[in-house]
Amino acid sequence: MSQMEVNEDGGLRQIEFGIIANSLENPPSFFTSVPEDIVDLAKQLTCGNYRAALEDSLIQDVLLDILESRIGGTKLDSGPSEQLSLVRSLLGGVACLYAFLQANWTGPMAPWLDGFTPKWWRSIPHGQPLLSELEVNGEQPYALVARPELLFVASAVLVSSPAAKQLATGPWWAMRTMFVHQQLLENNAALLKDAVDACIADAAARVDAHAALVSSEVRAQLHLESGLVRLKYHNVAKAQEEFAAAQAATGLQTQLTGKLGKRTKHQTFQVSQLVLEASSRVGAEASSIPSFSPQSVALTDDVLLETPALEGSDVAAPLTVIDQAILLNLCNVVKSQSAKHTLTVEEMMAYVIRIQEKPQNWMVHSTCLLLRSRLEKEKMRTSDRAALQLQVLVEQYVDDEPSVAERMRYLLALPFPPRWLLKREVGETFLGLGAASSALQVFEELQLWEDVIDCYRALEQTKKAEEIVRRELAKRETPSLLCALADVTGDETAYERAWELSNHHYARAKRSLGLRCLRRQEWEKCIEHYREALEINPLYPHCWYSVGCAYMQLSRWEPALQCFSRVITQEPENGEAWNNLGSVYIKVGKRREAFSALQEALKYQRTNWRVWQNFLYLAMDAREFQLAINAMHELLELRDKEVDHKILQLLLVLVVKDMPDAHGRKGREYQKMVENLMNHIASKISSDHQIWLLYAQYHEGLGDKIRAIEFHEKRVRALQACSWESDTESYEMLANATVDLAEAYLSDESGKFLYDARTKVRGLLKKSEDTFGTTEPYKKLESTLERVMQREAAMKA
């Protein structure tokens, strides 16, 4: 290879990574070995002028060859012309992808696309056939997506052509393109997931191989995009790893802490406020303040402050844009790993407030306002502001400012939805505020028929919903509309018709049939329908869960085990699936595996007492006594007045008999923990005589007669509070408890409790003589009294 070819190759690689970063910052001299037209088109691309690349004659020829062969007509070799051809195909594919994103995600409007008919226009399908080409695993793309032909071409170039495999940034662009494609679909598609997963690993390897050309910001951006993919497919743990890697790449430092401050306008005292402290790496320069920012709707509440007023708070240093993007993704992962809870909202809001202090980029700021709206729409005082802010975010799509490049710069590293989903959020917010009519207008405009049905149901106008769906079916019969008709009418033949019309590809129809059978407890039919749906798209954890439940009802444990295993593979945070997996493991005799499964279940189902109870039994069976004691504490909080007496007795016995646990730790080492549990139980339950008996026996076993007497007395008092006067069983329990108490008194050699023993036994005999004078418990009491009196006489002698 000549020196010129080496220089050209290095220049082309630099251009590749500049396009990835959406910024070509190198001086013109760096690209002297690269053809001038490629350098100019690359710069136009990073400046948001996608038209220049798409109208370039050479690029159009390359795209036409790729589309006509669908696998690329040119084989890459060491020749410079072939390398240039690959780069031109990259420029064309990226221009298509970005133009598609501009049309559906960011805006502004691109009128030039309306009359755009390039050379390759006749080589691709259009209309419904094109949407059918974009269908994956039976999941259909959104029907009103703008300019779908651009994504079709981008996929052909960036996913299937030689550019995707041979260019340094090829896997990264393939990952981006397929992730955008995924967001068009109604649900996750297994084929896309598998392909994107492979691209993530390949892209990371390519970045490492070209480390000299990759800045820390670009490396962080790859981690952010990979993390967003992981979150989309419910892999929160791997998403956290990617976001942590992005944070490490830029040197961002974060810490959640508390500061005194006021939250309301008329507050006279300060309370602790949750605050996020964040700082960019020393020496990293924040971008200049953007010339145009999205409109932030002001909070007009007469009580709440816009943000908490902190005591003596210094002005925080501005963060770099990439660090702000990292914070937004870290905020997003907080929601994914935690249940909806006040503390979760407060933690997320701390991230939002820190970014809002000094936003550096239009798209970052827009995403921040979106997250703020999602948090605020759940609260009465801020829900109106949330709805207005969402509306503003939708409307800014048509604004002329800011530039396309500013909007696009960090889009792929941020959790910002396409415009139709943003509009859908507006409709959902209206519906949550009780404005069903306003929500209905939004959903009808978007042709989201399932949401339209929900609105009409909220308005108690189910017939109207049916009329709307039938009107649309009269225009064109589609599987999705047939399913919507079945939803509103309950006519399952419409699901069957949708299944046949799609040539057995529209899995949603079979999922709906499976759900209907599940509700009717028709387990075999339920399994059959769900299985057919899962053969088309297996990436449905809730379907696997339902099939697993059906197998459990049929006592078919092995297939149930397989189903719940699929659920936790796809959705590791599904606590119910972990719990059911543990239950099935118990049924098949794999108690150790069941124990591990329930430990996982408790990470996500900490308020589910059934999970704790199952875990308690397995912990005792595995001789994990510390975990069992912790489980008893949790159950006591969740089920205030209920205690498992058998388990409690076993824990008390393990201390008394000094029994070892699974790790060889002796029972007496648990004494303090067990007695803390006993105190906890006593603070919650005072009327359970069985508990006082266990406590008394425990102290007797330890040789503490005085404490044993104390709990025998509590046992007697608990039974005296019952209506024993007219109930033979209650009287027998009271009589036996009184005898046990007298025996405890007699066991004290000092004799100081003899008077108490005689008084209590004689008192019960007098009260019960008329009703129970001929019963065995009464005679037992008489015998005990005689022994007490004999002991008294002996002591006096």
DODREN-309887 format. One record per residue (C-alpha): chain; y, z, x. Coordinates in steps of 0.1 Angstrom, whole numbers, always signed. Layout:
BEGIN
A; Y; Z; X $
...
//
This chain:
BEGIN
A; +0; +0; +0 $
A; +34; -10; +14 $
A; +63; +15; +19 $
A; +81; -2; -9 $
A; +52; +3; -33 $
A; +50; +40; -23 $
A; +87; +44; -29 $
A; +84; +26; -62 $
A; +54; +47; -72 $
A; +73; +79; -64 $
A; +104; +67; -83 $
A; +82; +59; -113 $
A; +66; +93; -112 $
A; +101; +109; -111 $
A; +111; +88; -141 $
A; +80; +99; -160 $
A; +88; +136; -156 $
A; +125; +129; -163 $
A; +115; +114; -196 $
A; +92; +144; -203 $
A; +121; +167; -197 $
A; +145; +144; -217 $
A; +168; +144; -187 $
A; +172; +122; -156 $
A; +192; +142; -132 $
A; +184; +126; -99 $
A; +211; +105; -82 $
A; +209; +67; -86 $
A; +198; +63; -50 $
A; +165; +80; -58 $
A; +155; +51; -80 $
A; +165; +22; -57 $
A; +129; +11; -54 $
A; +124; +10; -92 $
A; +135; -21; -112 $
A; +170; -16; -126 $
A; +160; -24; -161 $
A; +134; +4; -162 $
A; +158; +30; -148 $
A; +185; +19; -173 $
A; +160; +20; -203 $
A; +148; +54; -192 $
A; +183; +68; -191 $
A; +190; +53; -225 $
A; +159; +70; -238 $
A; +169; +104; -225 $
A; +204; +99; -240 $
A; +189; +93; -275 $
A; +193; +55; -276 $
A; +158; +46; -287 $
A; +169; +13; -300 $
A; +175; -1; -265 $
A; +139; +4; -255 $
A; +124; -8; -288 $
A; +145; -40; -287 $
A; +137; -48; -250 $
A; +118; -81; -249 $
A; +94; -70; -221 $
A; +86; -37; -238 $
A; +80; -55; -271 $
A; +55; -79; -253 $
A; +36; -49; -238 $
A; +34; -31; -272 $
A; +23; -63; -289 $
A; -6; -67; -264 $
A; -16; -30; -269 $
A; -15; -33; -307 $
A; -35; -66; -308 $
A; -62; -52; -286 $
A; -59; -16; -298 $
A; -73; -5; -264 $
A; -48; -20; -241 $
A; -51; -55; -228 $
A; -43; -48; -191 $
A; -65; -29; -166 $
A; -45; -7; -142 $
A; -50; -15; -105 $
A; -29; -9; -74 $
A; -5; -38; -80 $
A; +30; -29; -87 $
A; +33; -52; -117 $
A; +5; -34; -135 $
A; +21; +0; -128 $
A; +54; -13; -142 $
A; +36; -25; -173 $
A; +22; +10; -179 $
A; +57; +25; -175 $
A; +71; +0; -199 $
A; +44; +8; -224 $
A; +53; +45; -219 $
A; +90; +38; -226 $
A; +81; +19; -258 $
A; +56; +45; -270 $
A; +81; +74; -264 $
A; +109; +55; -281 $
A; +87; +50; -311 $
A; +77; +87; -312 $
A; +113; +99; -308 $
A; +126; +75; -334 $
A; +100; +88; -357 $
A; +110; +124; -350 $
A; +146; +115; -355 $
A; +138; +100; -389 $
A; +117; +130; -401 $
A; +127; +160; -381 $
A; +162; +160; -366 $
A; +184; +133; -379 $
A; +210; +119; -379 $
A; +203; +88; -400 $
A; +194; +57; -380 $
A; +205; +27; -401 $
A; +194; +2; -374 $
A; +158; +10; -383 $
A; +162; -4; -418 $
A; +162; -40; -406 $
A; +142; -35; -375 $
A; +113; -61; -372 $
A; +101; -63; -337 $
A; +75; -88; -324 $
A; +46; -64; -331 $
A; +57; -59; -368 $
A; +30; -82; -382 $
A; +3; -66; -360 $
A; +3; -34; -379 $
A; -5; -24; -415 $
A; +22; -13; -439 $
A; +25; +8; -471 $
A; -6; +26; -484 $
A; -30; +9; -459 $
A; -8; +23; -431 $
A; -10; +59; -445 $
A; -47; +54; -448 $
A; -48; +46; -411 $
A; -31; +79; -404 $
A; -57; +99; -424 $
A; -79; +122; -403 $
A; -110; +141; -414 $
A; -101; +134; -450 $
A; -67; +149; -446 $
A; -40; +127; -459 $
A; -5; +124; -444 $
A; +26; +133; -465 $
A; +31; +104; -489 $
A; +69; +101; -484 $
A; +70; +103; -446 $
A; +97; +81; -432 $
A; +89; +52; -409 $
A; +51; +59; -405 $
A; +47; +27; -386 $
A; +66; +42; -356 $
A; +40; +70; -353 $
A; +12; +45; -357 $
A; +25; +25; -327 $
A; +32; +57; -307 $
A; -4; +68; -313 $
A; -17; +34; -302 $
A; +3; +35; -270 $
A; +4; +72; -261 $
A; -30; +82; -272 $
A; -53; +52; -270 $
A; -38; +28; -243 $
A; -42; +29; -205 $
A; -8; +47; -203 $
A; -24; +77; -219 $
A; -51; +80; -193 $
A; -36; +67; -161 $
A; +1; +78; -160 $
A; +8; +113; -147 $
A; +24; +124; -179 $
A; -1; +105; -201 $
A; -21; +135; -214 $
A; +11; +154; -222 $
A; +24; +126; -243 $
A; -9; +122; -260 $
A; -8; +159; -268 $
A; +27; +156; -282 $
A; +19; +126; -303 $
A; -13; +141; -318 $
A; +5; +174; -326 $
A; +32; +155; -344 $
A; +5; +136; -363 $
A; -12; +169; -372 $
A; +21; +181; -388 $
A; +21; +152; -412 $
A; -13; +162; -426 $
A; -19; +186; -455 $
A; -42; +207; -434 $
A; -56; +210; -399 $
A; -79; +183; -387 $
A; -109; +190; -365 $
A; -107; +157; -346 $
A; -71; +162; -337 $
A; -77; +198; -326 $
A; -105; +188; -303 $
A; -85; +160; -288 $
A; -54; +181; -284 $
A; -73; +209; -267 $
A; -86; +184; -241 $
A; -51; +171; -235 $
A; -37; +205; -229 $
A; -61; +212; -201 $
A; -56; +177; -186 $
A; -18; +179; -189 $
A; -18; +212; -171 $
A; -39; +198; -143 $
A; -16; +167; -139 $
A; +15; +190; -137 $
A; -2; +211; -110 $
A; -10; +179; -91 $
A; +26; +168; -92 $
A; +41; +203; -86 $
A; +68; +189; -63 $
A; +83; +168; -92 $
A; +81; +196; -118 $
A; +108; +222; -122 $
A; +101; +257; -136 $
A; +118; +247; -168 $
A; +95; +217; -173 $
A; +64; +238; -165 $
A; +76; +264; -190 $
A; +81; +237; -216 $
A; +45; +226; -212 $
A; +33; +262; -218 $
A; +56; +265; -249 $
A; +43; +232; -264 $
A; +7; +243; -257 $
A; +13; +277; -273 $
A; +26; +260; -304 $
A; -5; +240; -306 $
A; -26; +271; -303 $
A; -7; +288; -330 $
A; -11; +258; -353 $
A; -49; +261; -350 $
A; -48; +300; -354 $
A; -56; +308; -318 $
A; -31; +336; -314 $
A; -46; +351; -282 $
A; -43; +318; -263 $
A; -9; +312; -277 $
A; +2; +345; -263 $
A; -12; +336; -229 $
A; +8; +303; -230 $
A; +40; +320; -239 $
A; +35; +347; -213 $
A; +30; +319; -187 $
A; +62; +302; -198 $
A; +80; +335; -194 $
A; +66; +340; -159 $
A; +76; +304; -150 $
A; +113; +310; -158 $
A; +114; +346; -148 $
A; +126; +358; -182 $
A; +126; +396; -185 $
A; +123; +412; -219 $
A; +120; +448; -233 $
A; +121; +462; -268 $
A; +140; +494; -268 $
A; +161; +517; -291 $
A; +198; +522; -291 $
A; +220; +543; -314 $
A; +240; +523; -339 $
A; +251; +517; -375 $
A; +235; +492; -399 $
A; +259; +496; -429 $
A; +296; +493; -433 $
A; +302; +528; -446 $
A; +276; +546; -424 $
A; +291; +578; -409 $
A; +263; +586; -385 $
A; +243; +566; -359 $
A; +206; +561; -360 $
A; +182; +544; -335 $
A; +182; +506; -338 $
A; +154; +484; -324 $
A; +170; +461; -298 $
A; +156; +434; -275 $
A; +170; +435; -240 $
A; +165; +401; -223 $
A; +178; +385; -191 $
A; +172; +352; -173 $
A; +162; +350; -137 $
A; +189; +360; -112 $
A; +207; +329; -102 $
A; +197; +309; -133 $
A; +227; +294; -149 $
A; +231; +292; -187 $
A; +242; +260; -202 $
A; +278; +256; -213 $
A; +285; +264; -249 $
A; +275; +234; -270 $
A; +304; +214; -285 $
A; +287; +215; -319 $
A; +267; +243; -335 $
A; +248; +245; -368 $
A; +267; +263; -395 $
A; +256; +300; -398 $
A; +262; +312; -433 $
A; +281; +345; -433 $
A; +266; +377; -449 $
A; +289; +386; -478 $
A; +272; +419; -487 $
A; +294; +449; -494 $
A; +271; +473; -476 $
A; +252; +456; -448 $
A; +268; +446; -415 $
A; +261; +411; -401 $
A; +243; +427; -372 $
A; +239; +464; -362 $
A; +269; +479; -345 $
A; +256; +495; -314 $
A; +272; +524; -296 $
A; +289; +515; -263 $
A; +270; +482; -261 $
A; +279; +459; -232 $
A; +282; +422; -237 $
A; +248; +407; -229 $
A; +246; +380; -203 $
A; +239; +346; -217 $
A; +204; +333; -215 $
A; +193; +298; -203 $
A; +183; +275; -231 $
A; +146; +274; -221 $
A; +146; +313; -221 $
A; +160; +313; -256 $
A; +133; +289; -266 $
A; +107; +312; -251 $
A; +122; +341; -271 $
A; +119; +321; -304 $
A; +82; +314; -297 $
A; +76; +351; -288 $
A; +92; +360; -320 $
A; +70; +336; -339 $
A; +38; +350; -323 $
A; +48; +385; -335 $
A; +45; +373; -370 $
A; +12; +356; -364 $
A; -5; +386; -348 $
A; +9; +412; -373 $
A; +5; +417; -410 $
A; +37; +415; -432 $
A; +52; +449; -425 $
A; +87; +464; -423 $
A; +82; +471; -386 $
A; +72; +435; -379 $
A; +103; +422; -396 $
A; +125; +446; -376 $
A; +108; +435; -343 $
A; +113; +398; -351 $
A; +149; +404; -361 $
A; +156; +420; -327 $
A; +146; +387; -311 $
A; +167; +367; -335 $
A; +198; +388; -329 $
A; +195; +385; -291 $
A; +194; +347; -294 $
A; +223; +346; -318 $
A; +246; +364; -294 $
A; +252; +332; -274 $
A; +232; +302; -286 $
A; +232; +274; -260 $
A; +216; +245; -279 $
A; +219; +230; -314 $
A; +181; +228; -320 $
A; +175; +263; -306 $
A; +203; +277; -328 $
A; +189; +259; -358 $
A; +154; +273; -352 $
A; +169; +308; -348 $
A; +188; +305; -381 $
A; +155; +293; -398 $
A; +136; +323; -385 $
A; +164; +346; -397 $
A; +163; +330; -432 $
A; +125; +335; -434 $
A; +130; +372; -425 $
A; +159; +377; -449 $
A; +145; +361; -480 $
A; +122; +390; -485 $
A; +151; +415; -488 $
A; +172; +418; -520 $
A; +206; +421; -502 $
A; +200; +391; -479 $
A; +179; +367; -500 $
A; +209; +348; -513 $
A; +222; +342; -478 $
A; +187; +331; -468 $
A; +185; +304; -495 $
A; +220; +291; -487 $
A; +212; +290; -450 $
A; +180; +270; -456 $
A; +200; +245; -477 $
A; +225; +241; -449 $
A; +197; +234; -424 $
A; +184; +207; -447 $
A; +218; +191; -452 $
A; +227; +190; -415 $
A; +201; +163; -411 $
A; +226; +137; -422 $
A; +256; +150; -401 $
A; +268; +127; -374 $
A; +271; +155; -349 $
A; +256; +166; -326 $
A; +241; +137; -307 $
A; +205; +126; -310 $
A; +198; +138; -275 $
A; +211; +173; -282 $
A; +190; +175; -313 $
A; +159; +162; -295 $
A; +161; +181; -262 $
A; +139; +211; -270 $
A; +125; +201; -304 $
A; +89; +198; -292 $
A; +90; +233; -277 $
A; +102; +249; -309 $
A; +86; +259; -342 $
A; +109; +237; -362 $
A; +94; +219; -392 $
A; +98; +183; -405 $
A; +125; +178; -431 $
A; +103; +177; -461 $
A; +87; +210; -452 $
A; +121; +225; -447 $
A; +131; +213; -482 $
A; +99; +228; -495 $
A; +109; +262; -481 $
A; +142; +258; -500 $
A; +122; +253; -532 $
A; +98; +282; -524 $
A; +129; +304; -518 $
A; +144; +294; -552 $
A; +111; +301; -568 $
A; +110; +336; -552 $
A; +145; +343; -565 $
A; +134; +334; -600 $
A; +152; +300; -601 $
A; +121; +280; -611 $
A; +141; +251; -625 $
A; +159; +246; -593 $
A; +127; +248; -573 $
A; +111; +223; -597 $
A; +138; +197; -589 $
A; +131; +201; -552 $
A; +93; +198; -556 $
A; +95; +168; -579 $
A; +119; +150; -554 $
A; +93; +157; -526 $
A; +64; +147; -549 $
A; +46; +180; -541 $
A; +26; +181; -573 $
A; +7; +213; -567 $
A; +41; +231; -563 $
A; +54; +213; -594 $
A; +24; +227; -613 $
A; +32; +262; -600 $
A; +68; +259; -612 $
A; +58; +248; -647 $
A; +33; +277; -649 $
A; +61; +301; -639 $
A; +81; +286; -667 $
A; +51; +288; -690 $
A; +52; +250; -696 $
A; +17; +240; -685 $
A; +16; +211; -709 $
A; +47; +197; -692 $
A; +30; +199; -658 $
A; +1; +179; -672 $
A; +25; +153; -686 $
A; +42; +148; -652 $
A; +9; +144; -634 $
A; -4; +119; -660 $
A; +28; +100; -657 $
A; +23; +96; -620 $
A; -13; +87; -624 $
A; -3; +59; -647 $
A; +17; +44; -619 $
A; -11; +47; -593 $
A; -43; +67; -593 $
A; -48; +87; -561 $
A; -73; +114; -551 $
A; -45; +140; -547 $
A; -30; +133; -581 $
A; -65; +135; -597 $
A; -70; +169; -581 $
A; -36; +180; -593 $
A; -46; +170; -628 $
A; -79; +190; -625 $
A; -59; +220; -613 $
A; -37; +220; -644 $
A; -63; +211; -670 $
A; -94; +227; -656 $
A; -113; +194; -661 $
A; -137; +193; -631 $
A; -146; +157; -638 $
A; -112; +148; -623 $
A; -123; +164; -590 $
A; -154; +143; -591 $
A; -134; +112; -598 $
A; -111; +120; -568 $
A; -142; +124; -547 $
A; -155; +90; -557 $
A; -122; +72; -555 $
A; -118; +84; -519 $
A; -153; +70; -511 $
A; -164; +106; -504 $
A; -136; +113; -479 $
A; -111; +135; -498 $
A; -125; +169; -489 $
A; -99; +187; -510 $
A; -119; +177; -542 $
A; -151; +193; -529 $
A; -133; +224; -518 $
A; -118; +228; -553 $
A; -152; +224; -569 $
A; -167; +249; -545 $
A; -140; +274; -554 $
A; -147; +270; -591 $
A; -184; +276; -586 $
A; -176; +306; -564 $
A; -156; +322; -592 $
A; -185; +315; -617 $
A; -209; +330; -592 $
A; -229; +298; -590 $
A; -239; +304; -554 $
A; -261; +274; -547 $
A; -237; +249; -562 $
A; -208; +266; -544 $
A; -226; +262; -510 $
A; -234; +225; -518 $
A; -198; +216; -526 $
A; -183; +235; -497 $
A; -209; +220; -472 $
A; -199; +185; -482 $
A; -163; +193; -477 $
A; -170; +209; -443 $
A; -189; +179; -431 $
A; -157; +159; -434 $
A; -134; +185; -419 $
A; -150; +216; -405 $
A; -116; +231; -396 $
A; -114; +253; -427 $
A; -120; +289; -419 $
A; -115; +301; -455 $
A; -142; +276; -466 $
A; -167; +289; -441 $
A; -158; +324; -453 $
A; -166; +315; -489 $
A; -199; +298; -480 $
A; -208; +329; -459 $
A; -201; +351; -489 $
A; -223; +329; -511 $
A; -251; +332; -486 $
A; -247; +370; -486 $
A; -251; +370; -524 $
A; -283; +351; -520 $
A; -295; +375; -491 $
A; -297; +345; -468 $
A; -285; +364; -437 $
A; -290; +338; -409 $
A; -268; +311; -424 $
A; -243; +337; -435 $
A; -242; +348; -398 $
A; -235; +312; -388 $
A; -207; +308; -413 $
A; -188; +340; -404 $
A; -192; +331; -367 $
A; -174; +298; -375 $
A; -146; +317; -392 $
A; -139; +340; -363 $
A; -141; +311; -338 $
A; -114; +292; -358 $
A; -94; +323; -369 $
A; -101; +352; -345 $
A; -76; +375; -364 $
A; -96; +373; -397 $
A; -105; +409; -402 $
A; -125; +403; -434 $
A; -147; +378; -416 $
A; -153; +403; -388 $
A; -162; +430; -413 $
A; -187; +407; -431 $
A; -201; +396; -398 $
A; -208; +432; -390 $
A; -224; +438; -424 $
A; -247; +408; -419 $
A; -256; +420; -384 $
A; -267; +453; -399 $
A; -289; +435; -424 $
A; -307; +416; -396 $
A; -311; +448; -375 $
A; -286; +439; -348 $
A; -267; +472; -349 $
A; -250; +469; -315 $
A; -236; +435; -324 $
A; -225; +449; -358 $
A; -207; +477; -340 $
A; -188; +453; -318 $
A; -179; +431; -348 $
A; -165; +461; -367 $
A; -144; +471; -337 $
A; -128; +437; -339 $
A; -124; +440; -377 $
A; -104; +472; -373 $
A; -78; +454; -351 $
A; -68; +435; -382 $
A; -80; +456; -411 $
A; -68; +491; -402 $
A; -60; +501; -438 $
A; -93; +490; -452 $
A; -114; +522; -458 $
A; -146; +502; -462 $
A; -144; +488; -427 $
A; -137; +523; -414 $
A; -167; +537; -433 $
A; -190; +510; -419 $
A; -177; +516; -385 $
A; -182; +553; -388 $
A; -219; +549; -397 $
A; -225; +525; -368 $
A; -206; +547; -343 $
A; -228; +577; -352 $
A; -259; +555; -350 $
A; -247; +543; -315 $
A; -239; +579; -305 $
A; -203; +570; -299 $
A; -191; +603; -311 $
A; -154; +600; -301 $
A; -151; +568; -320 $
A; -168; +584; -350 $
A; -143; +613; -349 $
A; -114; +589; -348 $
A; -129; +570; -377 $
A; -132; +603; -397 $
A; -94; +609; -391 $
A; -85; +574; -403 $
A; -107; +577; -434 $
A; -92; +610; -443 $
A; -57; +594; -443 $
A; -69; +564; -463 $
A; -91; +584; -488 $
A; -72; +617; -492 $
A; -98; +638; -510 $
A; -131; +624; -498 $
A; -152; +633; -468 $
A; -187; +622; -458 $
A; -205; +656; -457 $
A; -236; +643; -439 $
A; -216; +627; -411 $
A; -194; +659; -408 $
A; -225; +680; -406 $
A; -239; +658; -378 $
A; -207; +661; -358 $
A; -208; +699; -362 $
A; -244; +701; -352 $
A; -238; +679; -321 $
A; -214; +706; -308 $
A; -236; +736; -318 $
A; -267; +720; -302 $
A; -248; +705; -273 $
A; -263; +671; -279 $
A; -254; +642; -255 $
A; -236; +610; -266 $
A; -245; +575; -255 $
A; -228; +581; -222 $
A; -244; +614; -214 $
A; -213; +635; -224 $
A; -224; +668; -238 $
A; -216; +679; -273 $
A; -197; +710; -262 $
A; -172; +687; -246 $
A; -163; +675; -281 $
A; -157; +710; -294 $
A; -119; +707; -294 $
A; -119; +672; -310 $
A; -143; +683; -337 $
A; -123; +714; -345 $
A; -91; +693; -347 $
A; -109; +672; -372 $
A; -120; +703; -391 $
A; -83; +715; -392 $
A; -73; +680; -404 $
A; -98; +681; -432 $
A; -89; +717; -442 $
A; -52; +706; -445 $
A; -62; +679; -469 $
A; -90; +695; -489 $
A; -92; +731; -499 $
A; -115; +730; -530 $
A; -146; +715; -515 $
A; -171; +744; -512 $
A; -196; +722; -492 $
A; -170; +718; -464 $
A; -165; +756; -462 $
A; -203; +761; -460 $
A; -205; +736; -431 $
A; -177; +753; -413 $
A; -193; +787; -418 $
A; -226; +774; -404 $
A; -208; +758; -375 $
A; -192; +791; -364 $
A; -225; +810; -370 $
A; -242; +785; -346 $
A; -215; +792; -320 $
A; -219; +830; -325 $
A; -185; +836; -341 $
A; -195; +859; -370 $
A; -159; +868; -380 $
A; -148; +831; -384 $
A; -181; +824; -402 $
A; -173; +852; -427 $
A; -138; +837; -432 $
A; -153; +804; -443 $
A; -180; +819; -464 $
A; -151; +837; -483 $
A; -133; +804; -488 $
A; -165; +789; -501 $
A; -168; +816; -527 $
A; -132; +813; -537 $
A; -136; +775; -542 $
A; -166; +780; -564 $
A; -149; +808; -584 $
A; -122; +783; -593 $
A; -149; +762; -611 $
A; -159; +768; -648 $
A; -190; +787; -638 $
A; -190; +811; -668 $
A; -207; +785; -691 $
A; -224; +762; -666 $
A; -258; +772; -652 $
A; -256; +749; -622 $
A; -221; +761; -612 $
A; -232; +797; -616 $
A; -263; +792; -594 $
A; -241; +777; -566 $
A; -216; +806; -569 $
A; -244; +832; -568 $
A; -260; +815; -537 $
A; -226; +814; -520 $
A; -220; +851; -528 $
A; -255; +860; -514 $
A; -247; +840; -482 $
A; -214; +858; -479 $
A; -231; +892; -483 $
A; -257; +882; -457 $
A; -228; +874; -433 $
A; -213; +908; -440 $
A; -246; +924; -434 $
A; -249; +906; -400 $
A; -220; +925; -387 $
A; -235; +956; -370 $
A; -203; +977; -373 $
A; -208; +979; -410 $
A; -170; +975; -417 $
A; -177; +947; -442 $
A; -202; +966; -463 $
A; -177; +977; -489 $
A; -165; +941; -493 $
A; -201; +930; -497 $
A; -209; +956; -524 $
A; -176; +949; -543 $
A; -181; +911; -544 $
A; -218; +912; -554 $
A; -213; +939; -580 $
A; -183; +922; -594 $
A; -202; +889; -600 $
A; -231; +908; -615 $
A; -209; +925; -641 $
A; -192; +892; -650 $
A; -224; +873; -654 $
A; -247; +899; -669 $
A; -244; +889; -705 $
A; -248; +851; -699 $
A; -271; +849; -669 $
A; -288; +883; -667 $
A; -323; +869; -669 $
A; -319; +841; -644 $
A; -333; +839; -609 $
A; -298; +837; -593 $
A; -289; +869; -611 $
A; -320; +887; -598 $
A; -313; +874; -563 $
A; -278; +890; -566 $
A; -294; +923; -577 $
A; -317; +923; -548 $
A; -289; +916; -524 $
A; -268; +944; -538 $
A; -297; +968; -533 $
A; -299; +958; -497 $
A; -262; +964; -492 $
A; -264; +998; -508 $
A; -294; +1007; -486 $
A; -275; +997; -455 $
A; -245; +1018; -466 $
A; -268; +1048; -471 $
A; -283; +1043; -437 $
A; -249; +1041; -421 $
A; -238; +1074; -437 $
A; -270; +1091; -426 $
//
